[in-house]
């Protein structure tokens, strides 16, 4: 998964197709905590991250937001007490693109490195 997190964000065409299911399955195998959820007819890569309080979830959300701005690729994030749910998909292709998996891997690495400690994680 770390190799995926270090890949560069790829350019995509507005008229380009979303990833094929075979590719999605291959990349999804690298991110076992993530799943595909269809919302509004669009498949999204999604994972919910646990925290011990609201502030931890909010801090994580802000860090994911900074990372997204740097990459110019933005997720949907739902923050609640003790939880932050992150969804990645590519708007212009109405589906999943390799960039979504790269950003999910970066999100996972951020959580593991800076937020997955006993004081912040909800058990």
DSSP file (Angstrom, degrees, kcal/mol; ACC not computed):
  #  RESIDUE AA STRUCTURE BP1 BP2  ACC     N-H-->O    O-->H-N    N-H-->O    O-->H-N    TCO  KAPPA ALPHA  PHI   PSI    X-CA   Y-CA   Z-CA
    1    1 A X     >        0   0    0      0, 0.0     4,-1.9     0, 0.0     3,-0.3   0.000 360.0 360.0 360.0 -35.3    0.0    0.0    0.0
    2    2 A X  H  >  +     0   0    0      1,-0.2     4,-1.4     2,-0.2     5,-0.1   0.887 360.0  56.6 -59.2 -38.0    2.9    2.4    0.7
    3    3 A X  H  4 S+     0   0    0      1,-0.2     4,-0.4     2,-0.2     3,-0.3   0.898 106.4  49.9 -60.0 -39.6    4.0    2.2   -2.9
    4    4 A X  H >4 S+     0   0    0     -3,-0.3     3,-1.2     1,-0.2    -1,-0.2   0.891 106.3  55.9 -64.8 -40.0    0.5    3.3   -4.0
    5    5 A X  H 3< S+     0   0    0     -4,-1.9    -1,-0.2     1,-0.3    -2,-0.2   0.785 106.8  50.6 -64.1 -27.6    0.6    6.2   -1.6
    6    6 A X  T 3< S+     0   0    0     -4,-1.4    -1,-0.3    -3,-0.3    -2,-0.2   0.451  85.1 110.4 -93.2  -0.2    3.9    7.5   -3.2
    7    7 A X  S <  S-     0   0    0     -3,-1.2     2,-0.2    -4,-0.4     3,-0.0  -0.383  74.8-107.3 -69.4 153.4    2.6    7.3   -6.8
    8    8 A X        -     0   0    0      1,-0.1     2,-0.2    -2,-0.1    -1,-0.1  -0.532  33.5-102.8 -79.6 147.2    2.1   10.7   -8.5
    9    9 A X        -     0   0    0     -2,-0.2     2,-0.3     1,-0.1    -1,-0.1  -0.535  43.3-136.1 -67.3 134.0   -1.4   11.9   -9.2
   10   10 A X        -     0   0    0     -2,-0.2     2,-0.1     1,-0.1    89,-0.1  -0.661  10.5-113.7 -96.7 147.0   -2.1   11.3  -12.9
   11   11 A X        -     0   0    0     -2,-0.3     2,-0.3    88,-0.0    -1,-0.1  -0.481  36.0-163.5 -70.3 151.1   -3.7   13.7  -15.3
   12   12 A X        -     0   0    0     -2,-0.1     2,-0.3    85,-0.0    85,-0.0  -0.971  17.2-119.0-136.9 154.2   -7.1   12.6  -16.6
   13   13 A X    >   -     0   0    0     -2,-0.3     3,-1.7     1,-0.1     0, 0.0  -0.698  17.4-132.3 -92.0 142.0   -9.3   13.5  -19.5
   14   14 A X  T 3  S+     0   0    0     -2,-0.3    -1,-0.1     1,-0.3     0, 0.0   0.820 112.2  42.9 -61.5 -30.1  -12.8   15.0  -18.9
   15   15 A X  T 3  S+     0   0    0      2,-0.0    -1,-0.3    78,-0.0    78,-0.1   0.297  91.9 121.2 -98.1  10.3  -14.2   12.6  -21.4
   16   16 A X    <   -     0   0    0     -3,-1.7     2,-0.1     1,-0.1    -4,-0.0  -0.335  65.9-109.8 -73.5 155.2  -12.1    9.7  -20.1
   17   17 A X        -     0   0    0      1,-0.1    -4,-0.1    -2,-0.0    -1,-0.1  -0.462  30.1-109.3 -80.9 154.7  -13.7    6.5  -18.9
   18   18 A X        -     0   0    0     75,-0.3    79,-0.2     1,-0.2    -1,-0.1  -0.265  55.1 -70.8 -69.3 170.8  -13.8    5.4  -15.2
   19   19 A X        -     0   0    0     77,-3.1    77,-0.2     1,-0.1    -1,-0.2  -0.277  52.2-110.5 -62.6 148.0  -11.6    2.5  -14.2
   20   20 A X     >  -     0   0    0      1,-0.1     4,-2.4    -3,-0.1     3,-0.4  -0.460  28.6-111.4 -74.7 154.5  -12.7   -1.0  -15.3
   21   21 A X  H  > S+     0   0    0      1,-0.2     4,-2.6     2,-0.2     5,-0.2   0.849 117.6  57.3 -58.1 -36.4  -14.0   -3.3  -12.6
   22   22 A X  H  > S+     0   0    0      2,-0.2     4,-1.9     1,-0.2    -1,-0.2   0.915 108.9  45.5 -61.4 -43.3  -10.9   -5.5  -13.0
   23   23 A X  H  > S+     0   0    0     -3,-0.4     4,-2.6     2,-0.2     5,-0.3   0.908 111.1  53.4 -65.5 -42.5   -8.6   -2.6  -12.2
   24   24 A X  H  X S+     0   0    0     -4,-2.4     4,-2.9     1,-0.2    -2,-0.2   0.933 109.1  48.7 -58.2 -47.1  -10.8   -1.5   -9.3
   25   25 A X  H  X S+     0   0    0     -4,-2.6     4,-1.5     1,-0.2    -1,-0.2   0.889 110.5  51.5 -61.5 -39.9  -10.6   -5.0   -7.8
   26   26 A X  H  < S+     0   0    0     -4,-1.9     4,-0.4    -5,-0.2    -2,-0.2   0.944 115.3  40.4 -62.8 -49.1   -6.8   -5.0   -8.2
   27   27 A X  H >< S+     0   0    0     -4,-2.6     3,-1.4     1,-0.2     4,-0.5   0.876 110.5  58.5 -68.9 -37.3   -6.4   -1.7   -6.4
   28   28 A X  H >< S+     0   0    0     -4,-2.9     3,-1.3    -5,-0.3     6,-0.2   0.827  96.0  63.4 -62.5 -31.1   -9.0   -2.5   -3.8
   29   29 A X  T 3< S+     0   0    0     -4,-1.5     3,-0.3     1,-0.3    -1,-0.3   0.741  99.3  55.3 -65.0 -21.5   -6.9   -5.5   -2.8
   30   30 A X  T <  S+     0   0    0     -3,-1.4     2,-0.3    -4,-0.4    -1,-0.3   0.603 110.0  47.0 -83.1 -12.9   -4.2   -3.1   -1.7
   31   31 A X    X   +     0   0    0     -3,-1.3     3,-2.0    -4,-0.5    -1,-0.2  -0.618  66.2 169.7-127.7  70.3   -6.6   -1.2    0.5
   32   32 A X  T 3  S+     0   0    0     -3,-0.3    -1,-0.1     1,-0.3    -2,-0.1   0.718  75.0  56.9 -62.9 -23.0   -8.4   -3.9    2.6
   33   33 A X  T 3  S+     0   0    0      2,-0.0    -1,-0.3    14,-0.0    15,-0.3   0.587  97.1  80.7 -81.9  -9.1  -10.0   -1.4    5.0
   34   34 A X    <   -     0   0    0     -3,-2.0     2,-0.3    -6,-0.2    13,-0.2  -0.620  59.5-171.6 -97.5 154.8  -11.7    0.5    2.1
   35   35 A X  E     -A   46   0A   0     11,-2.4    11,-3.1    -2,-0.2     2,-0.5  -0.909  27.1-108.6-138.3 167.9  -14.8   -0.5    0.3
   36   36 A X  E     -A   45   0A   0     -2,-0.3     2,-0.4     9,-0.2     9,-0.2  -0.886  34.7-179.0-100.5 126.2  -16.8    0.6   -2.8
   37   37 A X  E     -A   44   0A   0      7,-2.7     7,-2.3    -2,-0.5     2,-0.6  -0.989  20.5-139.0-124.8 131.9  -20.1    2.4   -2.0
   38   38 A X  E     +A   43   0A   0     -2,-0.4     2,-0.4     5,-0.2     5,-0.2  -0.822  26.0 173.7 -94.3 124.5  -22.5    3.6   -4.7
   39   39 A X  E >  S-A   42   0A   0      3,-2.4     3,-1.8    -2,-0.6    -2,-0.0  -0.998  70.3  -6.4-130.7 129.4  -24.0    7.0   -3.9
   40   40 A X  T 3  S-     0   0    0     -2,-0.4    -1,-0.1     1,-0.3     3,-0.1   0.843 130.4 -57.8  55.0  35.1  -26.2    8.9   -6.4
   41   41 A X  T 3  S+     0   0    0      1,-0.2     2,-0.5    -3,-0.0    -1,-0.3   0.571 116.6 111.5  76.3   9.9  -25.3    6.2   -9.0
   42   42 A X  E <   -A   39   0A   0     -3,-1.8    -3,-2.4    53,-0.1     2,-0.2  -0.966  67.1-127.8-120.2 126.2  -21.6    6.8   -8.7
   43   43 A X  E     -A   38   0A   0     -2,-0.5     2,-0.4    51,-0.3    -5,-0.2  -0.525  31.5-172.5 -71.4 136.8  -19.2    4.3   -7.2
   44   44 A X  E     -A   37   0A   0     -7,-2.3    -7,-2.7    -2,-0.2     2,-0.6  -0.964  27.2-124.7-131.2 146.9  -17.0    5.8   -4.5
   45   45 A X  E     +AB  36  88A   0     43,-2.9    43,-2.9    -2,-0.4     2,-0.4  -0.817  44.9 178.0 -89.5 122.0  -14.0    4.5   -2.5
   46   46 A X  E     +AB  35  87A   0    -11,-3.1   -11,-2.4    -2,-0.6     2,-0.3  -0.958  21.3 166.8-138.9 146.1  -14.9    4.9    1.1
   47   47 A X  E     - B   0  86A   0     39,-1.9    39,-2.9    -2,-0.4     2,-0.5  -0.978  23.8-140.1-152.8 144.5  -13.6    4.2    4.6
   48   48 A X  E     - B   0  85A   0     -2,-0.3     2,-0.5   -15,-0.3    37,-0.3  -0.922  17.4-154.5-106.5 130.8  -14.6    5.3    8.1
   49   49 A X  E     - B   0  84A   0     35,-2.7    35,-1.9    -2,-0.5     2,-0.2  -0.903  11.1-136.4-108.4 129.1  -11.8    6.2   10.6
   50   50 A X  E     + B   0  83A   0     -2,-0.5     2,-0.3    33,-0.2    33,-0.2  -0.590  23.7 176.6 -87.2 147.0  -12.4    5.9   14.4
   51   51 A X        -     0   0    0     31,-2.3    70,-0.3    70,-0.2    69,-0.1  -0.929  38.3-121.1-139.5 163.0  -11.2    8.5   16.9
   52   52 A X  S    S+     0   0    0     68,-4.2     2,-0.3    -2,-0.3    69,-0.2   0.557  91.5   1.5 -83.1  -8.7  -11.6    8.9   20.7
   53   53 A X  S  > S-     0   0    0     67,-0.4     4,-1.2     1,-0.1    29,-0.2  -0.953  79.8 -92.9-162.8 178.4  -13.3   12.2   20.4
   54   54 A X  H  > S+     0   0    0     -2,-0.3     4,-2.5    27,-0.2     5,-0.2   0.895 116.9  58.5 -70.3 -40.3  -14.6   14.9   18.0
   55   55 A X  H  > S+     0   0    0      1,-0.2     4,-2.9     2,-0.2     5,-0.2   0.882 103.4  52.0 -60.8 -40.1  -11.4   16.9   18.0
   56   56 A X  H  > S+     0   0    0      2,-0.2     4,-2.2     1,-0.2    -1,-0.2   0.919 111.3  47.4 -61.3 -43.4   -9.3   14.0   16.7
   57   57 A X  H  X S+     0   0    0     -4,-1.2     4,-2.3     1,-0.2    -2,-0.2   0.892 113.5  48.5 -64.0 -39.6  -11.8   13.4   13.9
   58   58 A X  H  X S+     0   0    0     -4,-2.5     4,-2.3     2,-0.2    -2,-0.2   0.909 110.2  50.2 -68.2 -42.5  -11.7   17.1   13.1
   59   59 A X  H  X S+     0   0    0     -4,-2.9     4,-2.0     2,-0.2    -2,-0.2   0.920 112.0  48.6 -61.0 -43.4   -7.9   17.4   13.1
   60   60 A X  H  X S+     0   0    0     -4,-2.2     4,-2.7     1,-0.2     5,-0.2   0.922 109.4  52.9 -61.3 -45.3   -7.7   14.4   10.8
   61   61 A X  H  X S+     0   0    0     -4,-2.3     4,-2.4     1,-0.2    -2,-0.2   0.908 108.7  49.8 -58.0 -43.9  -10.3   16.0    8.5
   62   62 A X  H  X S+     0   0    0     -4,-2.3     4,-2.1     2,-0.2    -1,-0.2   0.894 110.9  49.0 -64.1 -39.7   -8.2   19.1    8.3
   63   63 A X  H  X S+     0   0    0     -4,-2.0     4,-2.3     2,-0.2    -2,-0.2   0.898 111.0  49.5 -67.6 -40.3   -5.1   17.2    7.5
   64   64 A X  H  X S+     0   0    0     -4,-2.7     4,-2.6     1,-0.2    -2,-0.2   0.906 110.0  53.1 -63.3 -40.0   -6.9   15.2    4.7
   65   65 A X  H  X S+     0   0    0     -4,-2.4     4,-2.2    -5,-0.2    -2,-0.2   0.901 108.6  48.5 -60.9 -42.0   -8.2   18.6    3.4
   66   66 A X  H  X S+     0   0    0     -4,-2.1     4,-2.1     2,-0.2    -1,-0.2   0.915 112.1  49.1 -63.2 -43.2   -4.6   20.0    3.2
   67   67 A X  H  X S+     0   0    0     -4,-2.3     4,-1.6     1,-0.2    -2,-0.2   0.902 110.8  50.8 -62.7 -41.3   -3.4   16.9    1.5
   68   68 A X  H  X>S+     0   0    0     -4,-2.6     5,-2.0     1,-0.2     4,-1.2   0.890 108.4  51.6 -64.8 -40.7   -6.3   17.1   -1.0
   69   69 A X  H  <5S+     0   0    0     -4,-2.2     3,-0.4     1,-0.2    -1,-0.2   0.915 107.8  52.3 -62.7 -43.1   -5.5   20.8   -1.8
   70   70 A X  H  <5S+     0   0    0     -4,-2.1    -1,-0.2     1,-0.2    -2,-0.2   0.871 117.4  38.3 -60.4 -36.9   -1.9   19.9   -2.5
   71   71 A X  H  <5S-     0   0    0     -4,-1.6    -1,-0.2     2,-0.2    -2,-0.2   0.573 103.3-130.5 -89.2 -10.7   -3.0   17.2   -4.9
   72   72 A X  T  <5S+     0   0    0     -4,-1.2     2,-0.3    -3,-0.4    -3,-0.2   0.901  74.6 114.0  54.9  43.8   -5.9   19.2   -6.3
   73   73 A X      < -     0   0    0     -5,-2.0     2,-0.4    -6,-0.1    -2,-0.2  -0.939  51.6-160.9-144.6 117.9   -8.1   16.1   -5.8
   74   74 A X        -     0   0    0     -2,-0.3    15,-0.3    15,-0.1     2,-0.1  -0.841   6.1-159.5-118.6 136.3  -10.8   16.5   -3.2
   75   75 A X        -     0   0    0     -2,-0.4     2,-0.5    13,-0.1    13,-0.2  -0.400  26.7-110.0 -96.0 175.5  -12.9   13.9   -1.2
   76   76 A X  E     -C   87   0A   0     11,-2.3    11,-2.8    -2,-0.1     2,-0.4  -0.925  37.9-168.9 -98.9 136.2  -16.2   14.1    0.6
   77   77 A X  E     -C   86   0A   0     -2,-0.5     2,-0.6     9,-0.2     9,-0.2  -0.995  13.0-163.9-132.1 129.0  -15.7   13.9    4.3
   78   78 A X  E     -C   85   0A   0      7,-2.5     7,-2.8    -2,-0.4     2,-0.5  -0.961  12.9-164.2-111.7 119.6  -18.3   13.4    7.0
   79   79 A X  E     +C   84   0A   0     -2,-0.6     2,-0.3     5,-0.2     5,-0.2  -0.883  19.0 153.2-107.9 132.7  -17.2   14.3   10.5
   80   80 A X  E >   -C   83   0A   0      3,-2.8     3,-2.1    -2,-0.5     2,-0.2  -0.879  57.6 -55.1-143.0 176.3  -19.0   13.2   13.6
   81   81 A X  T 3  S-     0   0    0      1,-0.3   -27,-0.2    -2,-0.3   -30,-0.1  -0.378 124.2  -6.3 -59.3 121.9  -18.1   12.5   17.2
   82   82 A X  T 3  S+     0   0    0    -29,-0.2   -31,-2.3    -2,-0.2     2,-0.3   0.608 124.2  76.7  73.4  13.4  -15.4    9.9   17.2
   83   83 A X  E <   -BC  50  80A   0     -3,-2.1    -3,-2.8   -33,-0.2     2,-0.4  -0.992  47.6-171.8-157.7 143.6  -15.5    9.2   13.4
   84   84 A X  E     -BC  49  79A   0    -35,-1.9   -35,-2.7    -2,-0.3     2,-0.5  -0.959  14.8-159.8-135.3 119.4  -14.5   10.7   10.0
   85   85 A X  E     -BC  48  78A   0     -7,-2.8    -7,-2.5    -2,-0.4     2,-0.4  -0.874   9.3-163.3-101.1 127.2  -15.8    9.0    6.9
   86   86 A X  E     -BC  47  77A   0    -39,-2.9   -39,-1.9    -2,-0.5     2,-0.4  -0.932   5.9-171.3-116.2 131.5  -13.8    9.8    3.7
   87   87 A X  E     -BC  46  76A   0    -11,-2.8   -11,-2.3    -2,-0.4     2,-0.4  -0.986   2.2-168.6-124.2 127.2  -15.0    9.2    0.2
   88   88 A X  E     +B   45   0A   0    -43,-2.9   -43,-2.9    -2,-0.4     2,-0.3  -0.942  22.5 136.5-114.1 136.2  -12.9    9.5   -2.9
   89   89 A X        -     0   0    0     -2,-0.4     2,-0.7   -15,-0.3     7,-0.2  -0.941  51.5-107.6-163.4 165.2  -14.1    9.5   -6.5
   90   90 A X  B >>> -D   95   0B   0      5,-3.1     5,-1.6    -2,-0.3     3,-0.9  -0.884  21.4-160.0-107.4 112.1  -13.4   11.5   -9.6
   91   91 A X  G >45S+     0   0    0     -2,-0.7     3,-1.1     1,-0.2    -1,-0.2   0.880  86.5  56.2 -57.2 -44.8  -16.2   13.8  -10.5
   92   92 A X  G 345S+     0   0    0      1,-0.3    -1,-0.2     2,-0.1    -2,-0.0   0.707 114.8  37.7 -70.0 -18.7  -15.3   14.3  -14.2
   93   93 A X  G <45S-     0   0    0     -3,-0.9   -75,-0.3     2,-0.2    -1,-0.3   0.392 102.8-130.2-106.7   2.0  -15.4   10.6  -15.0
   94   94 A X  T <<5S+     0   0    0     -3,-1.1   -51,-0.3    -4,-0.6     2,-0.3   0.897  81.4  38.1  50.6  44.8  -18.4    9.9  -12.7
   95   95 A X  B   <S-D   90   0B   0     -5,-1.6    -5,-3.1   -53,-0.2     2,-0.3  -0.924 101.9 -30.2 178.2-152.8  -16.6    7.1  -11.1
   96   96 A X        -     0   0    0     -2,-0.3   -77,-3.1   -77,-0.2     2,-0.3  -0.713  43.6-179.8 -99.4 143.0  -13.3    5.8   -9.9
   97   97 A X    >>  -     0   0    0     -2,-0.3     3,-1.5   -79,-0.2     4,-0.9  -0.887  46.0-102.4-130.7 159.2   -9.9    6.8  -11.3
   98   98 A X  H 3> S+     0   0    0     -2,-0.3     4,-2.1     1,-0.3     3,-0.4   0.841 119.2  66.5 -53.2 -34.1   -6.4    5.6  -10.2
   99   99 A X  H 3> S+     0   0    0      1,-0.2     4,-2.7     2,-0.2    -1,-0.3   0.839  94.2  58.1 -57.7 -33.8   -6.0    9.0   -8.4
  100  100 A X  H <> S+     0   0    0     -3,-1.5     4,-2.1     1,-0.2    -1,-0.2   0.899 107.9  45.3 -64.4 -39.6   -8.8    8.0   -6.0
  101  101 A X  H  X S+     0   0    0     -4,-0.9     4,-2.2    -3,-0.4    -2,-0.2   0.863 111.8  52.4 -71.8 -36.3   -6.8    4.9   -4.9
  102  102 A X  H  X S+     0   0    0     -4,-2.1     4,-2.0     2,-0.2    -2,-0.2   0.937 112.8  44.7 -62.2 -46.5   -3.6    6.9   -4.6
  103  103 A X  H  X S+     0   0    0     -4,-2.7     4,-2.4     2,-0.2    -2,-0.2   0.861 110.9  53.4 -69.6 -34.9   -5.4    9.5   -2.4
  104  104 A X  H  X S+     0   0    0     -4,-2.1     4,-2.5     2,-0.2    -1,-0.2   0.910 109.3  49.6 -64.1 -40.6   -7.0    6.7   -0.3
  105  105 A X  H  X S+     0   0    0     -4,-2.2     4,-2.3     2,-0.2    -2,-0.2   0.890 111.3  48.9 -65.0 -38.9   -3.6    5.2    0.3
  106  106 A X  H  X S+     0   0    0     -4,-2.0     4,-2.4     2,-0.2    -2,-0.2   0.890 110.7  50.8 -66.3 -38.7   -2.2    8.5    1.3
  107  107 A X  H  X S+     0   0    0     -4,-2.4     4,-2.3     2,-0.2    -2,-0.2   0.921 110.5  49.4 -62.9 -44.0   -5.2    9.0    3.6
  108  108 A X  H  X S+     0   0    0     -4,-2.5     4,-2.6     1,-0.2    -2,-0.2   0.911 111.3  48.8 -61.3 -44.8   -4.6    5.6    5.1
  109  109 A X  H  X S+     0   0    0     -4,-2.3     4,-2.6     2,-0.2     5,-0.2   0.899 109.9  52.1 -64.0 -41.4   -0.9    6.4    5.6
  110  110 A X  H  X>S+     0   0    0     -4,-2.4     4,-2.7     2,-0.2     5,-0.5   0.931 111.6  46.8 -59.0 -47.2   -1.7    9.7    7.3
  111  111 A X  I  X>S+     0   0    0     -4,-2.3     4,-2.0     1,-0.2     5,-1.5   0.940 114.4  46.1 -61.3 -48.9   -4.1    8.0    9.7
  112  112 A X  I  <5S+     0   0    0     -4,-2.6    -1,-0.2     3,-0.2    -2,-0.2   0.889 118.8  41.8 -62.8 -39.7   -1.6    5.2   10.6
  113  113 A X  I  <5S+     0   0    0     -4,-2.6    -2,-0.2    -5,-0.2    -1,-0.2   0.925 132.0  14.2 -75.7 -46.4    1.3    7.7   11.0
  114  114 A X  I  <5S+     0   0    0     -4,-2.7    -3,-0.2    -5,-0.2    -2,-0.2   0.584 131.4  30.9-112.2 -12.6   -0.3   10.6   12.9
  115  115 A X  I  <<S+     0   0    0     -4,-2.0     2,-1.2    -5,-0.5    -3,-0.2   0.552  86.8  88.7-128.5 -10.1   -3.7    9.5   14.3
  116  116 A X      < +     0   0    0     -5,-1.5     2,-0.3    -6,-0.2    -1,-0.1  -0.347  61.9 119.3 -94.4  56.6   -3.7    5.8   15.1
  117  117 A X  S >> S-     0   0    0     -2,-1.2     4,-2.5    -3,-0.1     3,-1.4  -0.802  77.7-102.2-116.0 162.5   -2.5    6.1   18.7
  118  118 A X  T 34 S+     0   0    0     -2,-0.3     5,-0.1     1,-0.3    -1,-0.1   0.786 116.4  54.4 -53.6 -35.8   -4.2    5.0   21.9
  119  119 A X  T 34 S+     0   0    0      1,-0.2    -1,-0.3     3,-0.1    -3,-0.1   0.746 119.4  31.2 -75.8 -21.3   -5.3    8.5   22.9
  120  120 A X  T <4 S+     0   0    0     -3,-1.4   -68,-4.2    -5,-0.1   -67,-0.4   0.706  99.8  86.2-107.4 -25.3   -7.1    9.3   19.7
  121  121 A X  S  < S-     0   0    0     -4,-2.5     2,-0.5   -70,-0.3   -70,-0.2  -0.610  70.8-134.9 -84.9 135.2   -8.3    6.0   18.5
  122  122 A X              0   0    0     -2,-0.3   -72,-0.1   -40,-0.2   -70,-0.1  -0.753 360.0 360.0 -85.8 128.1  -11.7    4.7   19.7
  123  123 A X              0   0    0     -2,-0.5    -1,-0.1    -5,-0.1   -71,-0.0   0.408 360.0 360.0-103.6 360.0  -11.5    1.1   20.7
